[in-house]
């Protein structure tokens, strides 16, 4: 992508939605800070890439939903990596990928353990990246237990985005999630462990707010344990200045070897997750586009290119990091976002507050477009659509339908089960057989290649007309 023709291209994020999901307007300075961060900005996640570097293997707490695993190339969840890196290897990898993927804007350290249980490697890695690639944002994910000891280093290295995982503000609930913590060279269990973790997390929120560091809070929704408690977590973190709340579903498959997985603790349904997110969205900005990434993920959210850059490959690559080329590409993205925003604004109408809302499922490779073949999709983006516009609400991972040119009927059955609450599937292409099955299930299929909002709103208008025809009283 070349540079825009304008001599003064739009600033990154000029097309970024200026309102949070709670309806609050973000200041221009805040918009600028999140404009190219795919986790902090829903608009950015269609266009900008991130990567995690796995330099932090140790952890200082145990979570009942976590099992840190290595050599799991086919498994996508937090705490999983294929290989650990030294700080020097991690910095080299960043420079290689920043040249190959110029829309890469963020590098994070998220494990596979806790970065602040591995402070030497974590901060050496960040220092190397900051020196060699100063245009890349630095992002840290932590449980917060050791953050107060390191807040000055975090500020000094200009780590402007920090994610805290906070699953409770009541130690009696925390004891059901955390078997133990390692604190001041002691292994502590029970309510005392949960109380110490809670107090340190609250102190971490205060310190980040005072340092003007944007804080995203991740919370894992665990039905029957903290699901009814998370609105209180939401209230507390909002009062303490957290910028964004990401309520994620528990991943608890038995094959992952976690305590919750082995004891049969279920995760929430998509409907349960959306209801909780909706309940909490009135208080603060809500993140709904999280993919619960691996600790070595590379690429756009929803894709993982880490296997293209394994250690044996990237160590033999010469970095082609070019700041000028990266600026040109990102300016082109900003211009594209601005154009897409104009198109989207032209499609929305002033509609009554009781305009019915429906869900549609979108197959997309990114760019804010309907641009993926049904058979190749491994997830669907779920949009809620009414006459006022189309709003992203969640994503749903699915088994891929097409393998080697043939469709898997069992996978299609699972896909239909996951999409039964949707009125339509929006795809760039689809085969006749799956199209017929989907329509037989009462879900419309739309083939198009355009902006997601454009295709969704065009379908919505057709759906409204059909609804009116179906409910039109008979004339006598």
C-alpha positions, -999 to +999 in steps of 0.1 A: +000+000+000+015+033-010+013+067+008-018+088+004-019+115-022-027+142+004+003+161+016-011+160+051-025+124+055-050+119+083-035+110+116-038+074+126-071+069+143-088+099+127-115+074+116-116+057+149-149+057+166-149+085+191-175+070+215-170+041+238-195+013+242-209+031+272-217+061+251-190+083+265-170+105+241-133+099+242-110+130+241-088+135+210-057+127+230-072+094+242-083+086+206-047+092+195-032+069+222-054+039+212-058+046+175-034+019+163-036-005+192-057-035+180-067-045+216-077-010+228-095+001+197-122-020+180-117+000+148-079-007+148-082-044+152-094-048+116-062-031+102-033-032+127-012-062+138+003-071+172+028-097+184+037-113+217+072-124+225+075-153+249+103-144+273+086-149+306+081-186+316+078-183+354+046-174+372+039-163+408+003-174+411-017-205+401-050-201+383-075-229+381-080-221+344-044-220+334-019-246+322+013-232+306+022-255+277+050-256+251+051-270+216+014-265+210+014-251+175-022-261+170-036-248+203-047-212+205-052-199+241-033-178+267-002-194+282+006-215+252+039-211+232+060-232+208+093-219+220+109-195+246+131-167+235+160-147+251+156-109+251+181-106+222+162-132+202+129-115+209+142-081+198+156-096+166+122-113+159+104-080+164+127-062+139+122-091+113+084-091+117+081-053+117+097-053+083+076-082+070+043-068+085+046-030+084+011-026+100+025-042+132+021-015+158+022-032+192+046-057+209+034-072+241+048-096+267+021-118+281+039-149+293+037-178+290+040-170+328+038-136+343+061-109+329+067-094+363+077-128+378+105-126+351+114-089+354+150-091+342+141-108+308+109-087+305+125-053+309+157-061+289+134-072+260+114-040+262+146-019+264+160-035+233+128-030+214+124+006+225+160+014+213+158-004+180+121+001+170+109+033+188+077+036+167+063+004+182+040+005+212+050-016+242+024-035+261+026-055+293+001-081+307+003-091+343-017-104+373-005-073+392+010-091+422+045-075+416+035-044+396+039-019+425+076-029+427+082-021+390+060+009+383+090+032+380+106+009+354+074+006+335+072+044+333+108+048+324+105+024+294+074+043+282+052+012+285+020+030+278-005+001+279-008-024+308-033-052+311-042-065+345-061-098+349-086-092+377-112-119+383-125-109+417-127-081+443-139-105+470-112-129+484-139-154+493-146-158+455-109-155+447-101-186+467-122-206+442-100-194+414-065-192+428-051-222+447-019-203+457+004-174+452+041-170+457+046-139+478+078-127+496+094-161+491+065-180+506+038-201+490+005-188+504-028-205+500-065-200+508-083-167+515-050-151+526-035-156+492-066-142+475-067-112+498-030-103+491-036-107+454-067-085+456-049-057+476-019-057+452-042-055+422-061-025+437-027-008+444-016-015+408-048+002+394-041+032+416-004+034+405-013+031+368-039+058+370-015+081+388+012+074+361-013+081+333-008+046+318-038+031+301-051+000+318-071-027+303-086-052+328-091-088+317-117-109+336-124-145+329-161-153+332-165-186+352-202-197+354-212-204+390-181-189+405-176-153+395-202-146+368-227-127+391-197-111+408-181-095+377-205-065+376-190-056+410-155-060+396-165-038+367-178-011+391-146-012+412-122-010+383-141+018+366-140+038+399-102+032+400-097+045+365-093+015+343-098+024+306-112-008+292-128-040+305-124-073+287-147-100+300-135-133+284-151-167+284-135-195+304-116-220+282-119-253+300-115-283+276-103-314+295-074-319+270-059-286+282-051-302+315-063-273+337-080-278+370-113-264+357-110-285+326-104-317+345-132-311+370-158-303+343-163-266+350-181-253+320-175-220+302-202-196+294-224-198+263-221-169+238-255-157+249-245-157+286-212-138+278-230-112+257-256-106+284-229-100+310-209-077+287-241-058+279-248-055+316-214-040+323-211-018+292-230+011+307-202+018+331-171+019+310-156+010+276-161-028+269-137-049+248-156-075+228-131-084+201-105-102+222-092-135+207-075-148+239-042-150+221-013-173+226+018-159+243+036-160+210+008-148+187+017-128+155-005-109+131-040-094+131-064-104+159-081-135+147-051-148+128-019-163+141+012-163+119+036-174+146+045-206+127+058-185+098+084-171+123+097-200+143+131-196+159+149-216+132+134-193+106+135-158+120+171-161+134+183-167+098+164-137+085+180-103+082+158-075+096+144-051+070+129-027+095+122+006+076+105+033+096+097+054+065+080+025+048+061+017+080+049+053+083+037+052+046+017+020+051+001+032+083-008+065+068-025+046+040-044+026+066-055+058+083-068+072+050-086+039+042-102+041+077-114+076+071-129+067+038-147+037+054-160+059+082-176+083+056-192+053+039-205+039+071-219+072+083-238+076+050-255+043+056-268+049+091-302+065+096-320+082+124-342+054+135-367+049+164-352+035+196-374+004+192-358-005+158-355-043+160-320-056+163-307-088+147-274-107+147-254-116+116-223-137+113-194-124+091-165-142+075-136-118+073-099-118+068-096-083+082-097-048+068-133-044+080-145-063+049-166-093+041-138-111+023-135-147+034-149-179+018-173-197+040-153-230+038-120-213+049-134-195+079-122-205+114-142-179+132-172-156+125-175-120+136-209-114+151-225-081+145-257-067+160-276-047+133-305-023+134-315+007+113-289+029+131-260+008+121-240-024+126-220-029+159-195-057+165-204-077+196-183-108+196-165-135+177-172-172+176-145-198+167-158-226+145-144-258+130-133-251+095-158-266+070-135-271+040-105-294+041-086-303+009-115-293-014-142-313+005-167-302+031-170-318+065-207-324+073-200-329+110-182-295+111-212-279+094-235-293+120-214-277+147-213-244+128-251-243+125-254-249+163-231-220+169-250-196+146-287-205+153-293-170+168-281-153+137-304-142+108-277-143+081-242-154+073-222-129+052-194-144+031-174-136+000-182-170-015-198-203-005-205-237-021-240-248-031-242-276-005-234-256+026-256-227+013-286-251+010-281-265+045-277-231+061-309-218+044-328-249+054-318-241+090-335-207+086-304-186+082-300-165+051-267-166+031-254-134+016-225-134-009-207-101-012-173-084-011-177-050+006-175-032+040-190-053+067-213-024+077-224-020+041-233-056+035-249-059+070-272-029+065-282-039+030-293-073+044-311-056+073-332-035+049-342-066+030-349-084+062-372-055+074-391-056+041-396-094+044-407-090+080-433-064+070-446-087+042-448-117+065-468-098+092-490-077+068-526-084+077-547-101+050-571-078+030-607-089+029 
